[in-house]
Structures are given as C-alpha cells and as structure tokens.
C-alpha cells in the first residue's frame, strides 16, 4: 500500500523513528509501519482518543486548531499530527532529533492527506 511506503520512508530517513501509523479520527487503523513489539496499533488508537478529547476541550480557549501533540516518555516520545481526516502517529526513541522528525511528519502528513 502506498501509505505504508510513505511511513516506511519516514522511518528510513529519521534514525530516531521506531514506527508510525495513520489512524482515522474515530480510531480505525488505516496503515502502519512498526515492529509488533511496539504495540503501535493500541497506542495509536489511544493517542487518537486523547487528541480528540484535547481538541474538544481546547476549542473553548480560543487557541485555534491544534496541529499536533507531543508526549514525552521516559523511554521515548509520541507525536500525533492532525492530517485532515486522519492522524499521523509517530513513536520515537528517547533523545531523537524531534525537530527534524516533526518537520518530516508534517510534510508526510500533506502527502497522506492527498492520498486519502
């Protein structure tokens, strides 16, 4: 599938990326590129739910649309990028170069949005 190839390219071009996925805003998995031990499907669906709740709560603050959320963990980070009708979920190693991954994730998000 084309989307899996796009996700694989993100991982190939960023040493810090462990895996990624594309999730519909309702929680349905569209595509993923990750080793099974990451349990990325489960964590992606949970991250989509967190993002949806955050969007609903932040609307009242007049901050505007949320483009992404970043969650730092003791063993790595999770990045969720809003890509139109879906979310791009990226799981990284601890101390990965987040700025480059973020930039690449936003670019890949535009490609995914065009494909969907």
Order of alpha helices (4+ residues) and beta strands (2+ residues): alpha-beta-beta-alpha-beta-beta-beta-alpha
